[in-house]
Amino acid sequence: QVQLVESGGGSVQAGGSLRLSCAASGRIGSINVMDWYRQAPGKQRELVAKITSGGSTDYADSVKGRFTISRDNAKNTVYLQMDSLKPEDTAVYYCNAVVNGRRLGSWGQGTQVTVSS
């Protein structure tokens, strides 16, 4: 079983920055993809950014140029650097991963990000 633990959320004013971390632990052979999702109140969970084991990245249009995803393969950890934050970035942020070729079916507790105007 694989566990994901997110951290680094908080409250900032618009234009500020936060850095999220997500550490995976448990029965990990290889992590192929690590990604970040977010869910705002009353909205569906959406993909924010993803990164492959080789370092290829992809971003939602709404965060391109502001967010940067990175990972430390030795630590099984993925990061999300969020700059120029906007109130519409307010959400609970979750990470997920493709481990040993399979998408994880469970989620961590998430970390709250609140951006005030």
C-alpha positions as CSV (number, residue, x, y, z in Angstrom):
1,Q,0.0,0.0,0.0
2,V,1.2,3.5,-0.8
3,Q,0.5,6.6,1.3
4,L,0.6,10.2,0.2
5,V,1.1,13.1,2.6
6,E,0.7,16.7,1.4
7,S,2.0,19.7,3.2
8,G,2.8,23.4,2.8
9,G,-0.6,25.0,2.3
10,G,-1.6,28.2,4.0
11,S,-3.2,31.6,3.6
12,V,-1.6,34.3,1.5
13,Q,-2.6,37.5,-0.2
14,A,-3.0,37.7,-4.0
15,G,0.4,37.9,-5.6
16,G,2.1,35.8,-3.0
17,S,3.8,32.4,-3.2
18,L,3.5,29.0,-1.5
19,R,5.4,25.8,-2.0
20,L,3.5,22.5,-1.6
21,S,5.2,19.1,-0.9
22,C,3.8,15.6,-1.2
23,A,5.8,12.6,0.0
24,A,4.9,9.0,-1.0
25,S,5.7,6.1,1.2
26,G,5.0,2.4,1.4
27,R,5.4,-0.3,-1.3
28,I,7.0,1.7,-4.0
29,G,8.8,0.0,-6.8
30,S,8.7,2.9,-9.2
31,I,6.7,6.1,-9.5
32,N,6.0,6.8,-13.1
33,V,3.9,10.0,-12.8
34,M,3.3,12.4,-9.9
35,D,0.6,15.1,-10.1
36,W,-1.2,17.7,-8.3
37,Y,-5.0,18.3,-8.3
38,R,-7.2,20.8,-6.6
39,Q,-10.8,21.0,-5.5
40,A,-12.5,24.3,-4.8
41,P,-15.8,24.5,-2.8
42,G,-18.7,23.4,-5.0
43,K,-16.4,22.4,-7.9
44,Q,-15.0,19.2,-9.3
45,R,-11.4,18.1,-8.6
46,E,-9.2,19.2,-11.4
47,L,-5.7,18.4,-12.6
48,V,-3.2,21.2,-11.9
49,A,0.1,19.8,-13.0
50,K,1.9,16.5,-13.6
51,I,5.5,15.4,-14.0
52,T,6.9,12.1,-15.3
53,S,9.8,10.2,-13.9
54,G,11.9,11.7,-16.7
55,G,11.0,15.2,-15.8
56,S,8.4,16.0,-18.5
57,T,5.8,18.4,-17.2
58,D,2.3,19.5,-18.1
59,Y,0.1,22.2,-16.6
60,A,-3.5,23.3,-16.6
61,D,-3.9,26.5,-18.7
62,S,-5.0,28.4,-15.7
63,V,-1.7,28.0,-13.9
64,K,0.8,28.0,-16.8
65,G,3.6,30.5,-16.1
66,R,2.8,30.8,-12.4
67,F,3.1,27.2,-11.0
68,T,6.1,24.9,-11.3
69,I,6.1,21.2,-10.5
70,S,9.2,19.4,-9.7
71,R,10.1,16.1,-8.0
72,D,12.9,14.4,-6.1
73,N,12.9,10.8,-7.2
74,A,15.3,9.8,-4.4
75,K,12.8,11.1,-1.8
76,N,9.6,10.0,-3.7
77,T,8.5,13.6,-3.3
78,V,6.8,16.0,-5.6
79,Y,6.6,19.8,-5.1
80,L,4.4,22.5,-6.5
81,Q,5.9,26.0,-6.4
82,M,3.0,28.5,-6.7
83,D,3.8,32.1,-7.5
84,S,1.6,35.1,-8.4
85,L,-1.3,33.4,-6.6
86,K,-4.8,34.5,-7.3
87,P,-8.0,34.2,-5.3
88,E,-9.3,31.7,-7.8
89,D,-6.4,29.4,-6.8
90,T,-8.1,28.9,-3.4
91,A,-8.8,25.2,-3.0
92,V,-7.7,22.0,-1.3
93,Y,-4.7,20.7,-3.1
94,Y,-4.1,16.9,-3.4
95,C,-1.4,14.9,-5.0
96,N,-1.6,11.5,-6.7
97,A,0.7,9.2,-8.6
98,V,1.0,6.3,-10.9
99,V,3.0,3.8,-8.9
100,N,4.3,0.5,-10.3
101,G,2.2,1.3,-13.4
102,R,-1.1,1.8,-11.6
103,R,-2.9,5.0,-10.7
104,L,-3.5,5.2,-7.0
105,G,-7.1,4.9,-6.1
106,S,-6.9,6.7,-2.8
107,W,-6.1,10.2,-1.9
108,G,-4.2,11.9,0.9
109,Q,-5.8,14.4,3.3
110,G,-4.9,17.4,1.0
111,T,-3.6,20.8,2.0
112,Q,-5.7,23.9,2.1
113,V,-4.6,27.0,0.0
114,T,-6.4,30.2,0.6
115,V,-5.6,33.3,-1.4
116,S,-7.2,36.6,-0.4
117,S,-7.6,39.6,-2.5
